[in-house]
Amino acid sequence: MTVAFDATSQDPSQAAVSDPAGTVRLGTDQPLELDGGGALTGFRLAYRTYGTLNADRSNAVLVCHALTGDQYVAERHPVTGKPGWWDLMVGPGRPVDTDRFFVICSNVIGGCMGSEGPKEIDAQTGAPWALNFPVITIADMVRAQKALIDHLGIDQLFCVIGGSMGGMQVLQWAVSYPDKVYCCLPIATAARHSAQNIAFHEVGRQAIMADPDWRMGDYLNQGTRPTKGLSVARMAAHITYLSEPALHRKFGRNLQDRKSITFGFDADFQVESYLRYQGISFVERFDANSYLYITRAMDYFDLAVDHGGVLANAFRVKGPDGRLTGTPVKFCVISFSSDWLFPTGESRAVVHALNAVAANVSFVEVETDKGHDSFLLDVPEFYQVARGFIEGNAARRGIAAKVG
C-alpha cells in the first residue's frame, strides 16, 4: 500500500513557484517517492543560489551540506549571524568561484531551515509534522534536490560537491543520475555508514529522547524543547569531528578561568567549556526531531545494498549498445589523514570500486591533524586540490573563466 504524505495546502498557487525567501514547493504534479514507502506531495525545499547561470546552463554547481549544515553556504546565517559555513570554498575567487559558476545549495528534506521536515507545518493537520513525518534516506534527499534542479531548468550539473553527509549525497547523485552530473567531489565520506558511526548516532538520539521535554517528539505542540538532550547529542558528535592531536593542541589539560581544579562538576577544563558552548549554541539553530531523522538517513546509507552488495556495480551504467560500462562521471575523492569518523580506508573503497569499472577518478589523502572537520577549516592543500579538479574539468567543459 502506498501512503501519500501531502504537504500542500489547497491553494493551487502554491505549485512549483519559488518565493522571495528561496523556498519552492515541489512534487505537486509528480510526488516524491520515498524509500521507506509512500510519497511526499507538494513538499517544500529551501535553497540559496549564488552567481549567474550562463547562457547554455552548463556552469551549475550543487553544494550538498553535512548533517548540521543548511543552505547558507556562502552568506551570513540569518539565525547565528555567522559567515557561511563553507565560505572558504564558495565565493568570488574561491575554488567554487561564484564569478564563474552558478552555485545551488538546498536544505535537505528532513531539515529544519525551511525544507519539509518534522519542524514544518503539516497542511493536513495545521500542526508540526513531528514524528508523523516519514523517515527519509539519503536517496530521498537527492531525489528532492533533483526535483529542484529540474525546476531551475538545468539539464546537467557541472559539479556536485560536499563533505561528510554531503559527500554521501554526492555519491548518491552519481549513482542515481549519472547522466545529470559532469563531475563529482565527494569529501571525507563513505559509501556506507559504519557500525561505529551508527553507534555514535544512537547515543545522540537516545540523549534527545531521554530528555523529558522531548514529549515523544511532540514538544513543539506542547510548548517545550528538548534542549538538554540535543545539546548532549551535539557535544558527543562534535568530539568525532575533531582529532586527539587537534584537541590536545587547542586545549590540552588547560583549566578554564581558574588556577586549580575545583573538585566538583563545573567545567574545570577548557575542553569541557568548549563542548558545553558547542551544545548550547547548536540548540539555537537546530531542531531535535530533525537531528533524529537526518542521523537515521545517514545510518541507512549503503550504496552497495541495491547492487548485489558489490559497490562497483553501483557505478555501472548501460551504454548506447545496452552493455554495462563504467560511469561517465569524473571523480576526485578526498580524505584526511586524521579523520577517524570517515577514515581514508572508506574513501579508498570508493576509489577501488570506481577503478573496477574503469571510471575517471583521482584520489588524494590530505595530511592534516585537524580531523574530520578539516574540509571546513583552513587546510590549504585541500583547497588547492579542489581548485585544480574544478578548474581542470571546467576547462574541458568549456566553461568561461567568468560569466558575462
C-alpha positions as CSV (number, residue, x, y, z in Angstrom):
1,M,0.0,0.0,0.0
2,T,1.3,3.4,-0.9
3,V,0.9,6.1,1.8
4,A,0.7,9.7,0.5
5,F,2.1,12.4,2.7
6,D,0.5,15.5,1.4
7,A,2.3,18.7,2.4
8,T,0.2,21.0,0.2
9,S,-2.5,23.4,1.1
10,Q,-5.5,23.6,-1.1
11,D,-4.2,26.7,-2.8
12,P,-3.1,25.9,-6.4
13,S,-0.9,29.0,-6.5
14,Q,1.4,27.1,-4.1
15,A,2.6,24.9,-7.0
16,A,6.3,24.8,-8.1
17,V,7.0,28.5,-7.7
18,S,9.9,30.0,-5.8
19,D,9.1,32.6,-3.2
20,P,11.5,35.6,-2.3
21,A,12.8,33.7,0.7
22,G,14.2,31.0,-1.5
23,T,11.7,28.2,-0.8
24,V,10.0,26.3,-3.6
25,R,7.1,23.8,-3.3
26,L,7.8,20.7,-5.4
27,G,6.2,17.4,-6.1
28,T,2.7,18.7,-6.8
29,D,2.5,17.0,-10.3
30,Q,4.8,14.1,-9.5
31,P,5.0,13.2,-5.8
32,L,8.4,12.4,-4.3
33,E,8.6,8.6,-3.9
34,L,10.3,7.6,-0.7
35,D,12.5,4.6,0.0
36,G,10.5,3.8,3.2
37,G,7.2,3.7,1.3
38,G,4.8,6.3,0.4
39,A,5.4,9.7,-1.3
40,L,5.6,13.4,-0.4
41,T,3.2,15.6,-2.4
42,G,3.8,19.3,-2.5
43,F,6.9,19.3,-0.3
44,R,8.9,22.5,0.4
45,L,12.6,22.8,-0.3
46,A,14.5,25.8,0.9
47,Y,17.6,26.8,-1.1
48,R,20.0,29.6,-1.9
49,T,21.8,30.4,-5.1
50,Y,25.0,32.4,-5.8
51,G,26.4,33.6,-9.1
52,T,24.8,33.6,-12.5
53,L,23.7,30.8,-14.7
54,N,25.4,31.0,-18.1
55,A,23.6,31.0,-21.4
56,D,23.9,27.3,-22.1
57,R,23.2,26.4,-18.4
58,S,26.4,24.4,-18.1
59,N,28.0,26.1,-15.1
60,A,25.7,24.9,-12.3
61,V,27.4,23.5,-9.1
62,L,25.3,21.8,-6.5
63,V,26.7,22.0,-2.9
64,C,25.4,19.3,-0.5
65,H,25.6,20.1,3.2
66,A,26.6,17.9,6.1
67,L,24.4,16.8,9.0
68,T,24.3,20.1,10.8
69,G,24.6,22.4,7.8
70,D,22.0,24.1,5.7
71,Q,21.5,26.2,2.6
72,Y,23.5,29.2,3.8
73,V,26.8,28.0,2.4
74,A,28.3,31.4,1.4
75,E,26.4,34.1,3.2
76,R,25.8,35.3,6.7
77,H,23.5,32.9,8.6
78,P,20.1,34.5,9.5
79,V,19.9,32.8,12.9
80,T,23.5,32.8,14.1
81,G,24.9,35.8,12.3
82,K,28.0,33.8,11.4
83,P,29.6,33.7,7.9
84,G,28.5,31.0,5.5
85,W,29.6,27.5,6.6
86,W,31.8,27.0,3.6
87,D,32.9,30.5,2.7
88,L,36.5,29.1,2.3
89,M,35.2,27.0,-0.6
90,V,32.4,29.0,-2.2
91,G,32.6,32.7,-3.2
92,P,34.3,35.1,-5.6
93,G,37.8,33.8,-6.3
94,R,37.2,30.7,-4.2
95,P,37.6,27.2,-5.6
96,V,33.9,27.2,-6.4
97,D,34.1,30.7,-7.9
98,T,30.7,32.4,-7.9
99,D,32.0,34.8,-10.6
100,R,32.3,31.7,-12.8
101,F,29.7,29.2,-11.5
102,F,26.0,29.2,-10.6
103,V,26.0,27.7,-7.1
104,I,22.9,26.0,-5.6
105,C,22.6,24.8,-2.0
106,S,19.4,23.4,-0.6
107,N,18.4,22.5,2.9
108,V,17.8,18.7,2.8
109,I,14.3,17.3,3.3
110,G,14.0,16.4,7.0
111,G,16.0,19.5,7.8
112,C,14.9,22.5,9.9
113,M,15.7,25.6,7.8
114,G,12.6,25.7,5.7
115,S,12.6,22.4,3.8
116,E,9.9,19.9,4.5
117,G,10.7,18.2,7.8
118,P,9.4,17.4,11.3
119,K,9.5,21.0,12.3
120,E,7.4,22.3,9.4
121,I,3.6,22.5,9.4
122,D,1.7,19.5,8.1
123,A,-1.0,21.2,5.9
124,Q,-3.4,18.4,6.7
125,T,-3.4,18.9,10.4
126,G,-2.2,22.5,10.8
127,A,0.4,21.4,13.3
128,P,4.1,20.5,13.0
129,W,4.7,17.1,11.4
130,A,6.8,15.9,14.4
131,L,7.2,12.1,14.3
132,N,4.4,11.9,11.7
133,F,6.9,13.0,9.1
134,P,8.1,9.9,7.1
135,V,11.5,8.5,7.7
136,I,13.8,9.6,4.8
137,T,17.0,8.4,3.3
138,I,20.0,10.0,1.5
139,A,18.5,8.9,-1.8
140,D,15.2,10.7,-0.9
141,M,17.2,13.8,-0.2
142,V,18.8,13.5,-3.6
143,R,15.5,12.9,-5.3
144,A,14.3,16.2,-3.8
145,Q,17.4,18.0,-5.0
146,K,16.8,16.5,-8.5
147,A,13.3,18.0,-8.4
148,L,14.8,21.4,-7.6
149,I,17.3,21.2,-10.4
150,D,14.6,20.3,-12.8
151,H,12.5,23.2,-11.5
152,L,15.5,25.5,-12.2
153,G,15.7,24.3,-15.8
154,I,19.2,22.7,-15.5
155,D,19.7,19.6,-17.6
156,Q,23.1,18.6,-16.3
157,L,25.0,19.8,-13.3
158,F,28.7,20.7,-13.9
159,C,29.7,19.5,-10.4
160,V,28.2,18.1,-7.2
161,I,30.4,18.7,-4.2
162,G,30.0,18.0,-0.5
163,G,31.7,16.6,2.6
164,S,30.6,14.0,5.2
165,M,26.8,13.5,4.8
166,G,27.2,16.0,1.9
167,G,29.7,13.5,0.3
168,M,27.1,10.7,0.7
169,Q,24.7,12.8,-1.3
170,V,27.4,13.4,-3.9
171,L,27.9,9.7,-4.4
172,Q,24.2,9.1,-4.5
173,W,23.9,11.7,-7.3
174,A,26.5,9.9,-9.3
175,V,24.7,6.6,-8.9
176,S,21.1,7.8,-9.3
177,Y,21.7,10.3,-12.1
178,P,25.0,9.6,-13.8
179,D,23.8,11.4,-17.0
180,K,22.9,14.5,-15.0
181,V,26.4,15.1,-13.4
182,Y,29.6,16.0,-15.2
183,C,32.0,15.7,-12.3
184,C,31.8,14.9,-8.5
185,L,33.8,15.9,-5.5
186,P,33.0,13.6,-2.5
187,I,35.0,14.6,0.5
188,A,35.6,12.9,3.9
189,T,32.8,10.4,3.3
190,A,32.0,6.8,2.7
191,A,29.7,4.5,0.6
192,R,28.0,3.3,3.7
193,H,27.8,4.2,7.4
194,S,30.0,2.2,9.7
195,A,28.8,0.4,12.8
196,Q,30.9,2.8,14.9
197,N,29.2,5.8,13.3
198,I,25.7,4.3,13.8
199,A,26.6,3.7,17.4
200,F,27.6,7.4,17.9
201,H,24.3,8.5,16.3
202,E,22.4,6.2,18.5
203,V,23.9,7.8,21.6
204,G,22.9,11.2,20.3
205,R,19.3,10.1,19.6
206,Q,18.9,8.4,23.0
207,A,20.1,11.6,24.7
208,I,17.4,13.6,22.9
209,M,14.7,11.0,23.5
210,A,15.7,10.7,27.2
211,D,15.1,14.5,27.7
212,P,11.6,14.8,29.4
213,D,10.9,17.9,27.2
214,W,11.1,15.7,24.1
215,R,7.5,14.6,24.8
216,M,7.6,11.7,22.4
217,G,8.6,14.0,19.7
218,D,5.5,16.3,20.2
219,Y,7.4,19.1,22.0
220,L,6.6,21.9,19.5
221,N,2.8,21.3,20.0
222,Q,3.3,21.1,23.8
223,G,5.4,24.3,24.1
224,T,8.7,22.7,25.2
225,R,12.1,22.0,23.6
226,P,14.5,19.1,24.5
227,T,17.5,21.5,24.6
228,K,19.4,19.5,27.1
229,G,19.2,16.3,25.2
230,L,20.0,17.9,21.9
231,S,23.0,19.8,23.5
232,V,24.4,16.5,24.7
233,A,23.9,14.9,21.3
234,R,25.8,17.7,19.7
235,M,28.6,17.5,22.3
236,A,29.1,13.8,21.7
237,A,29.0,14.2,17.9
238,H,31.4,17.2,17.9
239,I,34.1,15.1,19.5
240,T,34.0,12.8,16.5
241,Y,34.6,15.8,14.1
242,L,37.9,16.5,15.7
243,S,41.1,14.6,16.4
244,E,43.1,13.9,19.6
245,P,46.1,15.9,18.3
246,A,43.8,18.8,17.5
247,L,42.1,18.7,20.9
248,H,45.5,18.5,22.6
249,R,46.9,21.4,20.6
250,K,43.9,23.6,21.2
251,F,43.1,22.7,24.8
252,G,45.4,20.2,26.4
253,R,44.6,19.9,30.1
254,N,44.4,23.7,30.4
255,L,42.0,24.9,33.1
256,Q,39.1,27.2,32.3
257,D,39.2,30.6,34.1
258,R,40.8,29.2,37.3
259,K,44.2,28.3,38.7
260,S,43.3,24.9,40.2
261,I,40.7,22.2,40.0
262,T,37.5,22.7,42.0
263,F,36.9,19.1,43.0
264,G,33.4,19.5,41.6
265,F,31.5,19.1,38.4
266,D,31.7,22.6,36.9
267,A,33.7,23.0,33.7
268,D,37.2,22.8,35.2
269,F,38.9,22.2,31.8
270,Q,38.8,24.4,28.7
271,V,37.8,21.4,26.6
272,E,34.7,20.9,28.8
273,S,33.8,24.6,28.4
274,Y,34.2,24.4,24.7
275,L,31.9,21.4,24.3
276,R,29.3,23.0,26.5
277,Y,29.4,26.1,24.3
278,Q,29.1,23.9,21.2
279,G,26.0,22.2,22.7
280,I,24.3,25.4,23.8
281,S,24.9,27.3,20.5
282,F,23.7,24.4,18.5
283,V,20.2,24.2,20.0
284,E,19.6,27.8,19.0
285,R,19.5,26.9,15.3
286,F,18.7,23.2,15.1
287,D,15.6,21.1,15.7
288,A,15.8,17.9,17.8
289,N,13.5,15.8,15.6
290,S,15.4,16.8,12.5
291,Y,18.5,15.5,14.2
292,L,16.8,12.2,14.7
293,Y,15.7,12.0,11.1
294,I,18.9,13.1,9.5
295,T,21.1,10.8,11.5
296,R,18.8,7.9,10.7
297,A,19.1,8.7,7.0
298,M,22.9,8.5,7.3
299,D,22.7,5.2,9.2
300,Y,20.6,3.7,6.4
301,F,23.1,4.8,3.7
302,D,24.7,1.9,1.8
303,L,25.3,2.3,-1.9
304,A,26.1,-1.4,-2.5
305,V,23.0,-2.8,-0.9
306,D,20.8,-2.4,-4.0
307,H,23.6,-3.7,-6.3
308,G,24.1,-7.2,-5.0
309,G,26.3,-6.0,-2.2
310,V,29.0,-5.1,-4.7
311,L,29.9,-1.4,-4.6
312,A,31.5,-1.4,-8.1
313,N,28.1,-2.4,-9.5
314,A,26.6,0.9,-8.3
315,F,28.9,2.7,-10.7
316,R,27.9,0.8,-13.8
317,V,25.6,2.2,-16.4
318,K,24.1,1.0,-19.6
319,G,25.9,2.2,-22.7
320,P,24.2,3.0,-26.0
321,D,24.6,-0.6,-27.1
322,G,22.8,-1.8,-23.9
323,R,26.0,-3.2,-22.4
324,L,27.1,-2.2,-18.9
325,T,30.0,0.2,-18.7
326,G,31.6,2.4,-16.2
327,T,30.0,5.7,-15.1
328,P,30.8,8.7,-17.2
329,V,31.0,10.9,-14.2
330,K,34.5,12.2,-13.4
331,F,35.6,12.0,-9.7
332,C,38.0,13.4,-7.3
333,V,37.8,11.6,-3.9
334,I,39.4,13.4,-1.0
335,S,40.1,12.2,2.5
336,F,42.0,13.5,5.5
337,S,44.8,11.5,7.4
338,S,43.4,12.3,10.9
339,D,39.7,11.7,10.1
340,W,38.7,8.8,12.3
341,L,35.0,9.3,11.7
342,F,35.3,8.6,8.0
343,P,38.8,7.2,7.7
344,T,40.8,7.1,4.5
345,G,40.1,3.4,4.1
346,E,36.4,4.3,3.4
347,S,37.5,6.7,0.6
348,R,39.8,4.1,-0.8
349,A,36.9,1.6,-1.0
350,V,35.0,4.1,-3.2
351,V,38.1,4.6,-5.4
352,H,38.7,0.9,-5.8
353,A,35.1,0.4,-6.9
354,L,35.4,3.2,-9.4
355,N,38.7,1.7,-10.7
356,A,37.0,-1.6,-11.1
357,V,34.6,-0.1,-13.7
358,A,37.4,2.0,-15.3
359,A,35.9,5.2,-14.2
360,N,37.8,8.5,-14.4
361,V,38.8,9.0,-10.8
362,S,41.6,10.7,-8.9
363,F,42.3,10.4,-5.1
364,V,44.1,12.5,-2.6
365,E,44.6,11.9,1.1
366,V,45.4,15.3,2.6
367,E,47.9,15.2,5.5
368,T,46.5,17.2,8.5
369,D,45.9,16.7,12.2
370,K,42.6,18.6,12.2
371,G,40.3,15.6,11.9
372,H,37.0,15.1,10.1
373,D,36.1,18.8,10.1
374,S,39.2,19.5,8.0
375,F,37.0,20.1,5.0
376,L,35.5,23.1,6.7
377,L,38.8,24.5,8.1
378,D,41.8,26.3,6.7
379,V,43.7,23.4,5.1
380,P,45.5,24.9,2.1
381,E,46.3,21.6,0.4
382,F,42.7,20.6,0.4
383,Y,41.5,23.8,-1.3
384,Q,44.4,23.5,-3.8
385,V,43.3,20.0,-4.8
386,A,39.6,21.1,-5.1
387,R,40.5,24.1,-7.2
388,G,42.7,22.1,-9.5
389,F,40.0,19.4,-10.1
390,I,37.2,22.0,-10.6
391,E,39.3,24.2,-12.9
392,G,40.6,21.3,-15.0
393,N,37.1,20.0,-15.6
394,A,35.7,23.5,-16.2
395,A,38.3,23.9,-19.0
396,R,37.4,20.6,-20.5
397,R,33.7,21.5,-20.3
398,G,34.4,24.9,-22.0
399,I,33.1,27.0,-19.1
400,A,34.3,30.6,-19.4
401,A,36.5,32.0,-16.6
402,K,33.8,34.5,-15.8
403,V,30.1,34.7,-16.6
404,G,29.3,37.6,-19.0
